[in-house]
Structure formats: structure tokens, C-alpha cells
Amino acid sequence: MWLAKRTTIFKRKDKITWTKIKELLYSEGFKSVKAGHYSADSLFSCGCGAKLDPRNFGANGKIDRDIYFVDVLNEDYERVKTLLASNGIEAIVDDDVIGKYGRV
């Protein structure tokens, strides 16, 4: 089902909700769920490719800047929305996950 049409049901900077949605969908038998995450930073603040970001050395440690997403098959979309609502999970698709101050 590589070329199947999919709909994004969740896209946000929220790892906890992303994990709940993934676990629920896999436990209910939805096999064609595509879930992943990617970096929200287009440019890193370090130089020479060192990947030592000075923003990660604060009091709370490394900052999670990833954007998490869950895609489901179009034919499963209504069942998934009903399942998430019945379990009290609000799946939000944020169109501007980086925010107006996060762009370079």
C-alpha cells in the first residue's frame, strides 16, 4: 500500500499525544498507519556541521523541536476519527507548526 492515498490526522509539536495516537491505532489493528517526526529547524545555530546547538545546554537539557505527524488511509479516516474521539484524544493538524517567529 505504498501508493495509497493518505490523510494527515495529526501534525503538531506534541510527542506525548503522538505516542498515544500511535499506540491506540496499532493496538486496534490499523496496519497502514504512517507515523514519524522531522526537525522543525531549517538552519542550525552551530557552525561547521558540529551539531552542538547552544540552545540545548540550558537548565532543562535538550529541547524537543521535532514536528510529529500521523497519516492514515483515506478509507480509514472516519473510523480513526471516531476511535480517537471515543478515547478522548484530540487529533490536531497544525498548519503553522513552526510559528511566525520560527522562520529564518
C-alpha positions in Angstrom: 0.0 0.0 0.0 2.8 2.4 -0.8 0.9 4.4 -3.3 -2.4 4.6 -1.3 -3.9 8.0 -0.7 -3.4 9.1 2.9 -4.8 11.9 5.1 -2.9 13.6 7.9 -4.9 13.3 11.2 -2.2 14.7 13.5 0.7 17.2 12.9 2.0 19.1 15.9 4.9 19.6 18.3 3.4 17.2 20.8 5.3 13.9 21.4 3.0 12.7 24.2 -0.2 12.9 22.1 1.6 11.5 19.1 2.7 8.4 21.1 -0.9 7.9 22.4 -2.3 8.0 18.9 0.3 5.6 17.5 -0.2 3.1 20.3 -4.0 3.2 20.0 -4.1 2.8 16.3 -1.6 -0.1 16.3 -3.5 -1.8 19.1 -6.8 -1.5 17.2 -5.3 -3.2 14.2 -4.7 -0.3 11.7 -1.8 -1.7 9.8 -1.2 1.1 7.2 -0.5 4.0 9.7 2.4 6.2 8.7 3.8 8.0 11.8 7.0 9.9 12.1 8.7 13.1 13.0 11.1 15.6 11.4 13.2 18.6 12.6 11.5 21.9 12.6 14.7 23.9 12.3 15.7 24.8 8.8 19.1 26.1 9.9 21.0 25.1 13.0 22.7 27.7 15.1 26.0 25.9 15.2 28.8 26.2 12.7 30.9 23.8 10.7 28.4 21.0 11.0 29.3 20.3 14.6 25.7 19.9 15.6 26.4 21.3 19.0 23.4 23.6 19.4 24.0 26.1 22.3 20.2 26.2 22.9 20.3 22.6 24.1 22.6 23.3 27.1 20.2 25.0 29.3 18.8 24.0 32.7 16.3 21.6 31.2 18.6 19.9 28.7 17.9 19.3 25.1 14.8 21.0 23.6 12.4 18.9 21.5 11.9 20.9 18.3 10.6 18.0 16.2 7.2 18.0 14.4 5.3 14.8 14.8 2.7 13.5 12.3 0.3 10.6 11.8 -1.2 9.7 8.4 -3.9 7.2 7.8 -5.5 5.7 4.7 -8.4 7.7 3.3 -10.8 4.8 3.7 -9.9 4.5 7.4 -10.2 8.3 8.2 -13.7 8.3 9.6 -13.1 5.2 11.7 -9.9 6.7 13.1 -11.6 10.0 14.0 -14.4 8.2 15.8 -11.9 6.0 17.6 -9.8 8.9 18.8 -12.9 10.9 19.9 -14.2 7.9 21.9 -10.9 7.7 23.7 -10.8 11.4 24.4 -7.8 12.2 22.2 -7.9 15.4 20.2 -6.0 15.0 17.0 -4.9 18.4 15.8 -3.4 19.3 12.4 -1.5 22.5 12.9 -1.0 24.2 9.6 1.7 26.6 11.1 3.7 24.3 13.4 6.9 26.4 13.2 5.1 29.7 14.0 5.8 33.1 12.7 8.9 33.6 14.8 10.5 30.2 13.9 11.2 31.0 10.2 14.6 32.1 9.0 
